[in-house]
Amino acid sequence: MDAATVRGLIEDIQRRNQRPTALRPEQTLREVGFRSLDFSELLLRLEDETGKTLDLDAAPLRAIQTVGDLERFLLEWLTKA
């Protein structure tokens, strides 16, 4: 899975919730209306597609503030062995 796929999943969630899909890495998740329920849906979709399970107690999870933070976190998680 690559950055474009992760971005596409985020945009899909935004689109279905009638929120902005033209996202920039520096935008905060709050600015674009990306809520914790959206985050949970995104993680479940990624877990289903990859078979990987995310440790929700991961400290880096709490540091996610922006669209770019979210994308980087997910790509790092997905590329770990």
mmCIF file of the N, C-alpha and C atoms, coordinates in Angstrom:
data_MODEL
# 
_entry.id   MODEL 
# 
loop_
_atom_site.group_PDB 
_atom_site.id 
_atom_site.type_symbol 
_atom_site.label_atom_id 
_atom_site.label_alt_id 
_atom_site.label_comp_id 
_atom_site.label_asym_id 
_atom_site.label_entity_id 
_atom_site.label_seq_id 
_atom_site.pdbx_PDB_ins_code 
_atom_site.Cartn_x 
_atom_site.Cartn_y 
_atom_site.Cartn_z 
_atom_site.occupancy 
_atom_site.B_iso_or_equiv 
_atom_site.pdbx_formal_charge 
_atom_site.auth_seq_id 
_atom_site.auth_comp_id 
_atom_site.auth_asym_id 
_atom_site.auth_atom_id 
_atom_site.pdbx_PDB_model_num 
ATOM 1   N N  . MET A 1 1  ? 0.857   -1.178 0.000  1.00 0.00 ? 1  MET A N  1 
ATOM 2   C CA . MET A 1 1  ? 0.000   0.000  0.000  1.00 0.00 ? 1  MET A CA 1 
ATOM 3   C C  . MET A 1 1  ? 0.897   1.233  0.000  1.00 0.00 ? 1  MET A C  1 
ATOM 4   N N  . ASP A 1 2  ? 0.512   2.232  -0.770 1.00 0.00 ? 2  ASP A N  1 
ATOM 5   C CA . ASP A 1 2  ? 1.339   3.431  -0.897 1.00 0.00 ? 2  ASP A CA 1 
ATOM 6   C C  . ASP A 1 2  ? 0.586   4.666  -0.407 1.00 0.00 ? 2  ASP A C  1 
ATOM 7   N N  . ALA A 1 3  ? 1.279   5.818  -0.475 1.00 0.00 ? 3  ALA A N  1 
ATOM 8   C CA . ALA A 1 3  ? 0.715   7.079  0.027  1.00 0.00 ? 3  ALA A CA 1 
ATOM 9   C C  . ALA A 1 3  ? -0.573  7.453  -0.697 1.00 0.00 ? 3  ALA A C  1 
ATOM 10  N N  . ALA A 1 4  ? -0.622  7.222  -2.002 1.00 0.00 ? 4  ALA A N  1 
ATOM 11  C CA . ALA A 1 4  ? -1.820  7.578  -2.773 1.00 0.00 ? 4  ALA A CA 1 
ATOM 12  C C  . ALA A 1 4  ? -3.029  6.752  -2.324 1.00 0.00 ? 4  ALA A C  1 
ATOM 13  N N  . THR A 1 5  ? -2.804  5.494  -2.000 1.00 0.00 ? 5  THR A N  1 
ATOM 14  C CA . THR A 1 5  ? -3.893  4.632  -1.545 1.00 0.00 ? 5  THR A CA 1 
ATOM 15  C C  . THR A 1 5  ? -4.400  5.087  -0.185 1.00 0.00 ? 5  THR A C  1 
ATOM 16  N N  . VAL A 1 6  ? -3.475  5.401  0.721  1.00 0.00 ? 6  VAL A N  1 
ATOM 17  C CA . VAL A 1 6  ? -3.864  5.891  2.053  1.00 0.00 ? 6  VAL A CA 1 
ATOM 18  C C  . VAL A 1 6  ? -4.638  7.194  1.909  1.00 0.00 ? 6  VAL A C  1 
ATOM 19  N N  . ARG A 1 7  ? -4.136  8.110  1.079  1.00 0.00 ? 7  ARG A N  1 
ATOM 20  C CA . ARG A 1 7  ? -4.832  9.390  0.862  1.00 0.00 ? 7  ARG A CA 1 
ATOM 21  C C  . ARG A 1 7  ? -6.221  9.127  0.284  1.00 0.00 ? 7  ARG A C  1 
ATOM 22  N N  . GLY A 1 8  ? -6.320  8.190  -0.649 1.00 0.00 ? 8  GLY A N  1 
ATOM 23  C CA . GLY A 1 8  ? -7.611  7.861  -1.256 1.00 0.00 ? 8  GLY A CA 1 
ATOM 24  C C  . GLY A 1 8  ? -8.618  7.355  -0.241 1.00 0.00 ? 8  GLY A C  1 
ATOM 25  N N  . LEU A 1 9  ? -8.165  6.549  0.714  1.00 0.00 ? 9  LEU A N  1 
ATOM 26  C CA . LEU A 1 9  ? -9.061  6.052  1.755  1.00 0.00 ? 9  LEU A CA 1 
ATOM 27  C C  . LEU A 1 9  ? -9.555  7.191  2.647  1.00 0.00 ? 9  LEU A C  1 
ATOM 28  N N  . ILE A 1 10 ? -8.654  8.097  2.989  1.00 0.00 ? 10 ILE A N  1 
ATOM 29  C CA . ILE A 1 10 ? -9.034  9.258  3.800  1.00 0.00 ? 10 ILE A CA 1 
ATOM 30  C C  . ILE A 1 10 ? -10.045 10.111 3.046  1.00 0.00 ? 10 ILE A C  1 
ATOM 31  N N  . GLU A 1 11 ? -9.776  10.365 1.767  1.00 0.00 ? 11 GLU A N  1 
ATOM 32  C CA . GLU A 1 11 ? -10.679 11.179 0.952  1.00 0.00 ? 11 GLU A CA 1 
ATOM 33  C C  . GLU A 1 11 ? -12.032 10.501 0.787  1.00 0.00 ? 11 GLU A C  1 
ATOM 34  N N  . ASP A 1 12 ? -12.043 9.182  0.689  1.00 0.00 ? 12 ASP A N  1 
ATOM 35  C CA . ASP A 1 12 ? -13.297 8.453  0.563  1.00 0.00 ? 12 ASP A CA 1 
ATOM 36  C C  . ASP A 1 12 ? -14.161 8.647  1.803  1.00 0.00 ? 12 ASP A C  1 
ATOM 37  N N  . ILE A 1 13 ? -13.558 8.560  2.956  1.00 0.00 ? 13 ILE A N  1 
ATOM 38  C CA . ILE A 1 13 ? -14.300 8.788  4.203  1.00 0.00 ? 13 ILE A CA 1 
ATOM 39  C C  . ILE A 1 13 ? -14.826 10.218 4.247  1.00 0.00 ? 13 ILE A C  1 
ATOM 40  N N  . GLN A 1 14 ? -13.990 11.165 3.847  1.00 0.00 ? 14 GLN A N  1 
ATOM 41  C CA . GLN A 1 14 ? -14.414 12.570 3.821  1.00 0.00 ? 14 GLN A CA 1 
ATOM 42  C C  . GLN A 1 14 ? -15.591 12.758 2.859  1.00 0.00 ? 14 GLN A C  1 
ATOM 43  N N  . ARG A 1 15 ? -15.479 12.187 1.679  1.00 0.00 ? 15 ARG A N  1 
ATOM 44  C CA . ARG A 1 15 ? -16.518 12.327 0.649  1.00 0.00 ? 15 ARG A CA 1 
ATOM 45  C C  . ARG A 1 15 ? -17.857 11.767 1.140  1.00 0.00 ? 15 ARG A C  1 
ATOM 46  N N  . ARG A 1 16 ? -17.829 10.589 1.733  1.00 0.00 ? 16 ARG A N  1 
ATOM 47  C CA . ARG A 1 16 ? -19.066 9.971  2.208  1.00 0.00 ? 16 ARG A CA 1 
ATOM 48  C C  . ARG A 1 16 ? -19.718 10.778 3.332  1.00 0.00 ? 16 ARG A C  1 
ATOM 49  N N  . ASN A 1 17 ? -18.915 11.543 4.050  1.00 0.00 ? 17 ASN A N  1 
ATOM 50  C CA . ASN A 1 17 ? -19.448 12.383 5.128  1.00 0.00 ? 17 ASN A CA 1 
ATOM 51  C C  . ASN A 1 17 ? -19.663 13.820 4.682  1.00 0.00 ? 17 ASN A C  1 
ATOM 52  N N  . GLN A 1 18 ? -19.601 14.030 3.357  1.00 0.00 ? 18 GLN A N  1 
ATOM 53  C CA . GLN A 1 18 ? -19.812 15.343 2.749  1.00 0.00 ? 18 GLN A CA 1 
ATOM 54  C C  . GLN A 1 18 ? -18.912 16.418 3.353  1.00 0.00 ? 18 GLN A C  1 
ATOM 55  N N  . ARG A 1 19 ? -17.625 16.060 3.459  1.00 0.00 ? 19 ARG A N  1 
ATOM 56  C CA . ARG A 1 19 ? -16.616 16.989 3.967  1.00 0.00 ? 19 ARG A CA 1 
ATOM 57  C C  . ARG A 1 19 ? -15.579 17.224 2.879  1.00 0.00 ? 19 ARG A C  1 
ATOM 58  N N  . PRO A 1 20 ? -14.732 18.244 3.047  1.00 0.00 ? 20 PRO A N  1 
ATOM 59  C CA . PRO A 1 20 ? -13.729 18.556 2.020  1.00 0.00 ? 20 PRO A CA 1 
ATOM 60  C C  . PRO A 1 20 ? -12.829 17.362 1.704  1.00 0.00 ? 20 PRO A C  1 
ATOM 61  N N  . THR A 1 21 ? -12.540 17.180 0.416  1.00 0.00 ? 21 THR A N  1 
ATOM 62  C CA . THR A 1 21 ? -11.642 16.103 0.009  1.00 0.00 ? 21 THR A CA 1 
ATOM 63  C C  . THR A 1 21 ? -10.323 16.630 -0.544 1.00 0.00 ? 21 THR A C  1 
ATOM 64  N N  . ALA A 1 22 ? -10.246 17.933 -0.790 1.00 0.00 ? 22 ALA A N  1 
ATOM 65  C CA . ALA A 1 22 ? -8.989  18.536 -1.248 1.00 0.00 ? 22 ALA A CA 1 
ATOM 66  C C  . ALA A 1 22 ? -8.141  18.830 -0.013 1.00 0.00 ? 22 ALA A C  1 
ATOM 67  N N  . LEU A 1 23 ? -7.440  17.813 0.449  1.00 0.00 ? 23 LEU A N  1 
ATOM 68  C CA . LEU A 1 23 ? -6.714  17.908 1.715  1.00 0.00 ? 23 LEU A CA 1 
ATOM 69  C C  . LEU A 1 23 ? -5.250  18.249 1.481  1.00 0.00 ? 23 LEU A C  1 
ATOM 70  N N  . ARG A 1 24 ? -4.702  19.054 2.407  1.00 0.00 ? 24 ARG A N  1 
ATOM 71  C CA . ARG A 1 24 ? -3.282  19.392 2.390  1.00 0.00 ? 24 ARG A CA 1 
ATOM 72  C C  . ARG A 1 24 ? -2.639  18.826 3.657  1.00 0.00 ? 24 ARG A C  1 
ATOM 73  N N  . PRO A 1 25 ? -1.387  18.382 3.560  1.00 0.00 ? 25 PRO A N  1 
ATOM 74  C CA . PRO A 1 25 ? -0.724  17.766 4.716  1.00 0.00 ? 25 PRO A CA 1 
ATOM 75  C C  . PRO A 1 25 ? -0.705  18.634 5.967  1.00 0.00 ? 25 PRO A C  1 
ATOM 76  N N  . GLU A 1 26 ? -0.655  19.954 5.797  1.00 0.00 ? 26 GLU A N  1 
ATOM 77  C CA . GLU A 1 26 ? -0.543  20.829 6.964  1.00 0.00 ? 26 GLU A CA 1 
ATOM 78  C C  . GLU A 1 26 ? -1.876  21.116 7.650  1.00 0.00 ? 26 GLU A C  1 
ATOM 79  N N  . GLN A 1 27 ? -2.985  20.722 7.050  1.00 0.00 ? 27 GLN A N  1 
ATOM 80  C CA . GLN A 1 27 ? -4.287  20.960 7.666  1.00 0.00 ? 27 GLN A CA 1 
ATOM 81  C C  . GLN A 1 27 ? -4.463  20.062 8.885  1.00 0.00 ? 27 GLN A C  1 
ATOM 82  N N  . THR A 1 28 ? -5.040  20.638 9.934  1.00 0.00 ? 28 THR A N  1 
ATOM 83  C CA . THR A 1 28 ? -5.313  19.803 11.105 1.00 0.00 ? 28 THR A CA 1 
ATOM 84  C C  . THR A 1 28 ? -6.531  18.932 10.819 1.00 0.00 ? 28 THR A C  1 
ATOM 85  N N  . LEU A 1 29 ? -6.588  17.809 11.493 1.00 0.00 ? 29 LEU A N  1 
ATOM 86  C CA . LEU A 1 29 ? -7.728  16.917 11.332 1.00 0.00 ? 29 LEU A CA 1 
ATOM 87  C C  . LEU A 1 29 ? -9.010  17.612 11.771 1.00 0.00 ? 29 LEU A C  1 
ATOM 88  N N  . ARG A 1 30 ? -8.895  18.450 12.763 1.00 0.00 ? 30 ARG A N  1 
ATOM 89  C CA . ARG A 1 30 ? -10.054 19.218 13.232 1.00 0.00 ? 30 ARG A CA 1 
ATOM 90  C C  . ARG A 1 30 ? -10.565 20.151 12.132 1.00 0.00 ? 30 ARG A C  1 
ATOM 91  N N  . GLU A 1 31 ? -9.639  20.827 11.440 1.00 0.00 ? 31 GLU A N  1 
ATOM 92  C CA . GLU A 1 31 ? -10.010 21.741 10.356 1.00 0.00 ? 31 GLU A CA 1 
ATOM 93  C C  . GLU A 1 31 ? -10.837 21.056 9.277  1.00 0.00 ? 31 GLU A C  1 
ATOM 94  N N  . VAL A 1 32 ? -10.455 19.832 8.930  1.00 0.00 ? 32 VAL A N  1 
ATOM 95  C CA . VAL A 1 32 ? -11.138 19.127 7.831  1.00 0.00 ? 32 VAL A CA 1 
ATOM 96  C C  . VAL A 1 32 ? -12.301 18.273 8.323  1.00 0.00 ? 32 VAL A C  1 
ATOM 97  N N  . GLY A 1 33 ? -12.547 18.280 9.632  1.00 0.00 ? 33 GLY A N  1 
ATOM 98  C CA . GLY A 1 33 ? -13.683 17.561 10.191 1.00 0.00 ? 33 GLY A CA 1 
ATOM 99  C C  . GLY A 1 33 ? -13.467 16.069 10.347 1.00 0.00 ? 33 GLY A C  1 
ATOM 100 N N  . PHE A 1 34 ? -12.207 15.632 10.344 1.00 0.00 ? 34 PHE A N  1 
ATOM 101 C CA . PHE A 1 34 ? -11.901 14.208 10.489 1.00 0.00 ? 34 PHE A CA 1 
ATOM 102 C C  . PHE A 1 34 ? -11.952 13.857 11.974 1.00 0.00 ? 34 PHE A C  1 
ATOM 103 N N  . ARG A 1 35 ? -12.935 13.074 12.355 1.00 0.00 ? 35 ARG A N  1 
ATOM 104 C CA . ARG A 1 35 ? -13.202 12.781 13.756 1.00 0.00 ? 35 ARG A CA 1 
ATOM 105 C C  . ARG A 1 35 ? -12.682 11.402 14.170 1.00 0.00 ? 35 ARG A C  1 
ATOM 106 N N  . SER A 1 36 ? -12.757 11.123 15.443 1.00 0.00 ? 36 SER A N  1 
ATOM 107 C CA . SER A 1 36 ? -12.247 9.851  15.954 1.00 0.00 ? 36 SER A CA 1 
ATOM 108 C C  . SER A 1 36 ? -12.980 8.662  15.347 1.00 0.00 ? 36 SER A C  1 
ATOM 109 N N  . LEU A 1 37 ? -14.272 8.805  15.075 1.00 0.00 ? 37 LEU A N  1 
ATOM 110 C CA . LEU A 1 37 ? -15.017 7.725  14.436 1.00 0.00 ? 37 LEU A CA 1 
ATOM 111 C C  . LEU A 1 37 ? -14.491 7.472  13.021 1.00 0.00 ? 37 LEU A C  1 
ATOM 112 N N  . ASP A 1 38 ? -14.133 8.550  12.309 1.00 0.00 ? 38 ASP A N  1 
ATOM 113 C CA . ASP A 1 38 ? -13.541 8.419  10.970 1.00 0.00 ? 38 ASP A CA 1 
ATOM 114 C C  . ASP A 1 38 ? -12.199 7.701  11.057 1.00 0.00 ? 38 ASP A C  1 
ATOM 115 N N  . PHE A 1 39 ? -11.432 8.053  12.066 1.00 0.00 ? 39 PHE A N  1 
ATOM 116 C CA . PHE A 1 39 ? -10.124 7.423  12.272 1.00 0.00 ? 39 PHE A CA 1 
ATOM 117 C C  . PHE A 1 39 ? -10.293 5.929  12.525 1.00 0.00 ? 39 PHE A C  1 
ATOM 118 N N  . SER A 1 40 ? -11.274 5.585  13.358 1.00 0.00 ? 40 SER A N  1 
ATOM 119 C CA . SER A 1 40 ? -11.544 4.174  13.650 1.00 0.00 ? 40 SER A CA 1 
ATOM 120 C C  . SER A 1 40 ? -11.953 3.427  12.382 1.00 0.00 ? 40 SER A C  1 
ATOM 121 N N  . GLU A 1 41 ? -12.809 4.043  11.576 1.00 0.00 ? 41 GLU A N  1 
ATOM 122 C CA . GLU A 1 41 ? -13.231 3.422  10.315 1.00 0.00 ? 41 GLU A CA 1 
ATOM 123 C C  . GLU A 1 41 ? -12.032 3.204  9.389  1.00 0.00 ? 41 GLU A C  1 
ATOM 124 N N  . LEU A 1 42 ? -11.171 4.197  9.306  1.00 0.00 ? 42 LEU A N  1 
ATOM 125 C CA . LEU A 1 42 ? -9.982  4.097  8.464  1.00 0.00 ? 42 LEU A CA 1 
ATOM 126 C C  . LEU A 1 42 ? -9.086  2.959  8.930  1.00 0.00 ? 42 LEU A C  1 
ATOM 127 N N  . LEU A 1 43 ? -8.840  2.868  10.221 1.00 0.00 ? 43 LEU A N  1 
ATOM 128 C CA . LEU A 1 43 ? -7.995  1.799  10.747 1.00 0.00 ? 43 LEU A CA 1 
ATOM 129 C C  . LEU A 1 43 ? -8.592  0.418  10.495 1.00 0.00 ? 43 LEU A C  1 
ATOM 130 N N  . LEU A 1 44 ? -9.893  0.298  10.691 1.00 0.00 ? 44 LEU A N  1 
ATOM 131 C CA . LEU A 1 44 ? -10.544 -0.995 10.447 1.00 0.00 ? 44 LEU A CA 1 
ATOM 132 C C  . LEU A 1 44 ? -10.435 -1.390 8.976  1.00 0.00 ? 44 LEU A C  1 
ATOM 133 N N  . ARG A 1 45 ? -10.606 -0.432 8.081  1.00 0.00 ? 45 ARG A N  1 
ATOM 134 C CA . ARG A 1 45 ? -10.475 -0.735 6.650  1.00 0.00 ? 45 ARG A CA 1 
ATOM 135 C C  . ARG A 1 45 ? -9.056  -1.174 6.314  1.00 0.00 ? 45 ARG A C  1 
ATOM 136 N N  . LEU A 1 46 ? -8.076  -0.478 6.881  1.00 0.00 ? 46 LEU A N  1 
ATOM 137 C CA . LEU A 1 46 ? -6.680  -0.838 6.624  1.00 0.00 ? 46 LEU A CA 1 
ATOM 138 C C  . LEU A 1 46 ? -6.339  -2.204 7.216  1.00 0.00 ? 46 LEU A C  1 
ATOM 139 N N  . GLU A 1 47 ? -6.835  -2.471 8.416  1.00 0.00 ? 47 GLU A N  1 
ATOM 140 C CA . GLU A 1 47 ? -6.593  -3.780 9.028  1.00 0.00 ? 47 GLU A CA 1 
ATOM 141 C C  . GLU A 1 47 ? -7.223  -4.890 8.188  1.00 0.00 ? 47 GLU A C  1 
ATOM 142 N N  . ASP A 1 48 ? -8.433  -4.663 7.689  1.00 0.00 ? 48 ASP A N  1 
ATOM 143 C CA . ASP A 1 48 ? -9.099  -5.658 6.845  1.00 0.00 ? 48 ASP A CA 1 
ATOM 144 C C  . ASP A 1 48 ? -8.320  -5.900 5.554  1.00 0.00 ? 48 ASP A C  1 
ATOM 145 N N  . GLU A 1 49 ? -7.830  -4.830 4.948  1.00 0.00 ? 49 GLU A N  1 
ATOM 146 C CA . GLU A 1 49 ? -7.136  -4.950 3.666  1.00 0.00 ? 49 GLU A CA 1 
ATOM 147 C C  . GLU A 1 49 ? -5.741  -5.555 3.798  1.00 0.00 ? 49 GLU A C  1 
ATOM 148 N N  . THR A 1 50 ? -5.088  -5.307 4.935  1.00 0.00 ? 50 THR A N  1 
ATOM 149 C CA . THR A 1 50 ? -3.689  -5.738 5.070  1.00 0.00 ? 50 THR A CA 1 
ATOM 150 C C  . THR A 1 50 ? -3.500  -6.942 5.981  1.00 0.00 ? 50 THR A C  1 
ATOM 151 N N  . GLY A 1 51 ? -4.476  -7.198 6.844  1.00 0.00 ? 51 GLY A N  1 
ATOM 152 C CA . GLY A 1 51 ? -4.323  -8.288 7.806  1.00 0.00 ? 51 GLY A CA 1 
ATOM 153 C C  . GLY A 1 51 ? -3.457  -7.907 8.995  1.00 0.00 ? 51 GLY A C  1 
ATOM 154 N N  . LYS A 1 52 ? -3.004  -6.653 9.041  1.00 0.00 ? 52 LYS A N  1 
ATOM 155 C CA . LYS A 1 52 ? -2.197  -6.175 10.168 1.00 0.00 ? 52 LYS A CA 1 
ATOM 156 C C  . LYS A 1 52 ? -3.107  -5.597 11.238 1.00 0.00 ? 52 LYS A C  1 
ATOM 157 N N  . THR A 1 53 ? -2.654  -5.676 12.486 1.00 0.00 ? 53 THR A N  1 
ATOM 158 C CA . THR A 1 53 ? -3.402  -5.110 13.600 1.00 0.00 ? 53 THR A CA 1 
ATOM 159 C C  . THR A 1 53 ? -2.589  -3.982 14.215 1.00 0.00 ? 53 THR A C  1 
ATOM 160 N N  . LEU A 1 54 ? -3.246  -2.870 14.446 1.00 0.00 ? 54 LEU A N  1 
ATOM 161 C CA . LEU A 1 54 ? -2.582  -1.706 15.019 1.00 0.00 ? 54 LEU A CA 1 
ATOM 162 C C  . LEU A 1 54 ? -2.709  -1.720 16.525 1.00 0.00 ? 54 LEU A C  1 
ATOM 163 N N  . ASP A 1 55 ? -1.600  -1.438 17.207 1.00 0.00 ? 55 ASP A N  1 
ATOM 164 C CA . ASP A 1 55 ? -1.599  -1.285 18.659 1.00 0.00 ? 55 ASP A CA 1 
ATOM 165 C C  . ASP A 1 55 ? -2.138  0.108  18.976 1.00 0.00 ? 55 ASP A C  1 
ATOM 166 N N  . LEU A 1 56 ? -3.368  0.182  19.442 1.00 0.00 ? 56 LEU A N  1 
ATOM 167 C CA . LEU A 1 56 ? -3.996  1.481  19.682 1.00 0.00 ? 56 LEU A CA 1 
ATOM 168 C C  . LEU A 1 56 ? -3.411  2.217  20.878 1.00 0.00 ? 56 LEU A C  1 
ATOM 169 N N  . ASP A 1 57 ? -2.518  1.576  21.619 1.00 0.00 ? 57 ASP A N  1 
ATOM 170 C CA . ASP A 1 57 ? -1.847  2.258  22.719 1.00 0.00 ? 57 ASP A CA 1 
ATOM 171 C C  . ASP A 1 57 ? -0.545  2.904  22.256 1.00 0.00 ? 57 ASP A C  1 
ATOM 172 N N  . ALA A 1 58 ? -0.262  2.815  20.977 1.00 0.00 ? 58 ALA A N  1 
ATOM 173 C CA . ALA A 1 58 ? 0.988   3.360  20.446 1.00 0.00 ? 58 ALA A CA 1 
ATOM 174 C C  . ALA A 1 58 ? 1.074   4.860  20.742 1.00 0.00 ? 58 ALA A C  1 
ATOM 175 N N  . ALA A 1 59 ? 2.170   5.262  21.365 1.00 0.00 ? 59 ALA A N  1 
ATOM 176 C CA . ALA A 1 59 ? 2.362   6.674  21.718 1.00 0.00 ? 59 ALA A CA 1 
ATOM 177 C C  . ALA A 1 59 ? 2.276   7.607  20.508 1.00 0.00 ? 59 ALA A C  1 
ATOM 178 N N  . PRO A 1 60 ? 2.826   7.229  19.353 1.00 0.00 ? 60 PRO A N  1 
ATOM 179 C CA . PRO A 1 60 ? 2.734   8.129  18.196 1.00 0.00 ? 60 PRO A CA 1 
ATOM 180 C C  . PRO A 1 60 ? 1.303   8.440  17.772 1.00 0.00 ? 60 PRO A C  1 
ATOM 181 N N  . LEU A 1 61 ? 0.383   7.583  18.121 1.00 0.00 ? 61 LEU A N  1 
ATOM 182 C CA . LEU A 1 61 ? -1.022  7.808  17.783 1.00 0.00 ? 61 LEU A CA 1 
ATOM 183 C C  . LEU A 1 61 ? -1.531  9.101  18.409 1.00 0.00 ? 61 LEU A C  1 
ATOM 184 N N  . ARG A 1 62 ? -1.102  9.359  19.617 1.00 0.00 ? 62 ARG A N  1 
ATOM 185 C CA . ARG A 1 62 ? -1.560  10.552 20.331 1.00 0.00 ? 62 ARG A CA 1 
ATOM 186 C C  . ARG A 1 62 ? -0.960  11.841 19.777 1.00 0.00 ? 62 ARG A C  1 
ATOM 187 N N  . ALA A 1 63 ? 0.088   11.719 18.986 1.00 0.00 ? 63 ALA A N  1 
ATOM 188 C CA . ALA A 1 63 ? 0.745   12.899 18.433 1.00 0.00 ? 63 ALA A CA 1 
ATOM 189 C C  . ALA A 1 63 ? 0.156   13.335 17.092 1.00 0.00 ? 63 ALA A C  1 
ATOM 190 N N  . ILE A 1 64 ? -0.765  12.571 16.548 1.00 0.00 ? 64 ILE A N  1 
ATOM 191 C CA . ILE A 1 64 ? -1.338  12.892 15.235 1.00 0.00 ? 64 ILE A CA 1 
ATOM 192 C C  . ILE A 1 64 ? -2.242  14.112 15.353 1.00 0.00 ? 64 ILE A C  1 
ATOM 193 N N  . GLN A 1 65 ? -1.882  15.154 14.613 1.00 0.00 ? 65 GLN A N  1 
ATOM 194 C CA . GLN A 1 65 ? -2.663  16.392 14.616 1.00 0.00 ? 65 GLN A CA 1 
ATOM 195 C C  . GLN A 1 65 ? -3.109  16.806 13.223 1.00 0.00 ? 65 GLN A C  1 
ATOM 196 N N  . THR A 1 66 ? -2.294  16.494 12.217 1.00 0.00 ? 66 THR A N  1 
ATOM 197 C CA . THR A 1 66 ? -2.559  16.971 10.863 1.00 0.00 ? 66 THR A CA 1 
ATOM 198 C C  . THR A 1 66 ? -2.805  15.811 9.896  1.00 0.00 ? 66 THR A C  1 
ATOM 199 N N  . VAL A 1 67 ? -3.278  16.158 8.711  1.00 0.00 ? 67 VAL A N  1 
ATOM 200 C CA . VAL A 1 67 ? -3.463  15.164 7.657  1.00 0.00 ? 67 VAL A CA 1 
ATOM 201 C C  . VAL A 1 67 ? -2.127  14.493 7.348  1.00 0.00 ? 67 VAL A C  1 
ATOM 202 N N  . GLY A 1 68 ? -1.059  15.289 7.268  1.00 0.00 ? 68 GLY A N  1 
ATOM 203 C CA . GLY A 1 68 ? 0.270   14.744 7.003  1.00 0.00 ? 68 GLY A CA 1 
ATOM 204 C C  . GLY A 1 68 ? 0.738   13.803 8.105  1.00 0.00 ? 68 GLY A C  1 
ATOM 205 N N  . ASP A 1 69 ? 0.476   14.155 9.360  1.00 0.00 ? 69 ASP A N  1 
ATOM 206 C CA . ASP A 1 69 ? 0.829   13.278 10.487 1.00 0.00 ? 69 ASP A CA 1 
ATOM 207 C C  . ASP A 1 69 ? 0.131   11.931 10.345 1.00 0.00 ? 69 ASP A C  1 
ATOM 208 N N  . LEU A 1 70 ? -1.149  11.975 10.006 1.00 0.00 ? 70 LEU A N  1 
ATOM 209 C CA . LEU A 1 70 ? -1.933  10.754 9.868  1.00 0.00 ? 70 LEU A CA 1 
ATOM 210 C C  . LEU A 1 70 ? -1.381  9.883  8.742  1.00 0.00 ? 70 LEU A C  1 
ATOM 211 N N  . GLU A 1 71 ? -1.109  10.505 7.605  1.00 0.00 ? 71 GLU A N  1 
ATOM 212 C CA . GLU A 1 71 ? -0.577  9.751  6.463  1.00 0.00 ? 71 GLU A CA 1 
ATOM 213 C C  . GLU A 1 71 ? 0.777   9.129  6.795  1.00 0.00 ? 71 GLU A C  1 
ATOM 214 N N  . ARG A 1 72 ? 1.675   9.900  7.406  1.00 0.00 ? 72 ARG A N  1 
ATOM 215 C CA . ARG A 1 72 ? 3.002   9.381  7.767  1.00 0.00 ? 72 ARG A CA 1 
ATOM 216 C C  . ARG A 1 72 ? 2.888   8.218  8.748  1.00 0.00 ? 72 ARG A C  1 
ATOM 217 N N  . PHE A 1 73 ? 2.040   8.388  9.765  1.00 0.00 ? 73 PHE A N  1 
ATOM 218 C CA . PHE A 1 73 ? 1.863   7.339  10.759 1.00 0.00 ? 73 PHE A CA 1 
ATOM 219 C C  . PHE A 1 73 ? 1.386   6.050  10.102 1.00 0.00 ? 73 PHE A C  1 
ATOM 220 N N  . LEU A 1 74 ? 0.360   6.160  9.261  1.00 0.00 ? 74 LEU A N  1 
ATOM 221 C CA . LEU A 1 74 ? -0.203  4.974  8.632  1.00 0.00 ? 74 LEU A CA 1 
ATOM 222 C C  . LEU A 1 74 ? 0.788   4.303  7.686  1.00 0.00 ? 74 LEU A C  1 
ATOM 223 N N  . LEU A 1 75 ? 1.545   5.098  6.932  1.00 0.00 ? 75 LEU A N  1 
ATOM 224 C CA . LEU A 1 75 ? 2.515   4.513  6.017  1.00 0.00 ? 75 LEU A CA 1 
ATOM 225 C C  . LEU A 1 75 ? 3.626   3.811  6.783  1.00 0.00 ? 75 LEU A C  1 
ATOM 226 N N  . GLU A 1 76 ? 4.076   4.395  7.888  1.00 0.00 ? 76 GLU A N  1 
ATOM 227 C CA . GLU A 1 76 ? 5.103   3.740  8.710  1.00 0.00 ? 76 GLU A CA 1 
ATOM 228 C C  . GLU A 1 76 ? 4.569   2.419  9.272  1.00 0.00 ? 76 GLU A C  1 
ATOM 229 N N  . TRP A 1 77 ? 3.345   2.442  9.769  1.00 0.00 ? 77 TRP A N  1 
ATOM 230 C CA . TRP A 1 77 ? 2.731   1.240  10.324 1.00 0.00 ? 77 TRP A CA 1 
ATOM 231 C C  . TRP A 1 77 ? 2.585   0.162  9.248  1.00 0.00 ? 77 TRP A C  1 
ATOM 232 N N  . LEU A 1 78 ? 2.155   0.565  8.067  1.00 0.00 ? 78 LEU A N  1 
ATOM 233 C CA . LEU A 1 78 ? 1.926   -0.398 6.992  1.00 0.00 ? 78 LEU A CA 1 
ATOM 234 C C  . LEU A 1 78 ? 3.214   -0.996 6.433  1.00 0.00 ? 78 LEU A C  1 
ATOM 235 N N  . THR A 1 79 ? 4.318   -0.256 6.532  1.00 0.00 ? 79 THR A N  1 
ATOM 236 C CA . THR A 1 79 ? 5.573   -0.766 5.961  1.00 0.00 ? 79 THR A CA 1 
ATOM 237 C C  . THR A 1 79 ? 6.411   -1.534 6.973  1.00 0.00 ? 79 THR A C  1 
ATOM 238 N N  . LYS A 1 80 ? 6.014   -1.549 8.224  1.00 0.00 ? 80 LYS A N  1 
ATOM 239 C CA . LYS A 1 80 ? 6.736   -2.342 9.229  1.00 0.00 ? 80 LYS A CA 1 
ATOM 240 C C  . LYS A 1 80 ? 6.516   -3.815 8.974  1.00 0.00 ? 80 LYS A C  1 
ATOM 241 N N  . ALA A 1 81 ? 7.551   -4.577 9.225  1.00 0.00 ? 81 ALA A N  1 
ATOM 242 C CA . ALA A 1 81 ? 7.460   -6.031 8.997  1.00 0.00 ? 81 ALA A CA 1 
ATOM 243 C C  . ALA A 1 81 ? 6.572   -6.708 10.010 1.00 0.00 ? 81 ALA A C  1 
# 
